């Protein structure tokens, strides 16, 4: 939809039409560079000039393609929940992003939006897959034999445990790709 001569992403339009205050998109397939984040934020602000918070995650590696990168997530908040936002963050390998919110009775929640790669090592995934990007990043961080499909679960568990110890209750939105793996490994 066009507003003031500016094209608005369909997910922003649908979120607005359905009056959704918090939304999460997984496998956005977008390199969330500064320019791409700025454009998405501009589109969001056209819909919600009173305020919007977008949290992005994508792999950090430089890549020639400006409009495609495997994986990625966005967590968007607007409306009354904006006054409850305490902090935001994202995973350095683009697997998830999150926000913490505090309620009026000092109750906290953490909302996590995650994407789990569908590949395992035996699939021999290609060089531009989220699996390969995560594998390289995890190896560079010192993990000798990375297993990205399982590492994300360990890392999310650690984040949830840390935030629970601080009084936050978790809400997790995630593309876990479980059906694809079960089907592809039945043989």
LINMORA-V130766 format. One record per helix or strand of 2 or more residues. SS is the DSSP state (A for helix, B for strand). FROM is the first residue (numbers start at 1). TO is the last residue. Records with the same first field share a line. If there is no record, write none. Layout:
SS = FROM-TO  FROM-TO
This chain:
B = 2-3  6-7  22-26  52-57  73-78  85-90  96-102  108-115  168-175
A = 10-17  34-47  79-84  121-123  130-140  148-165  178-184
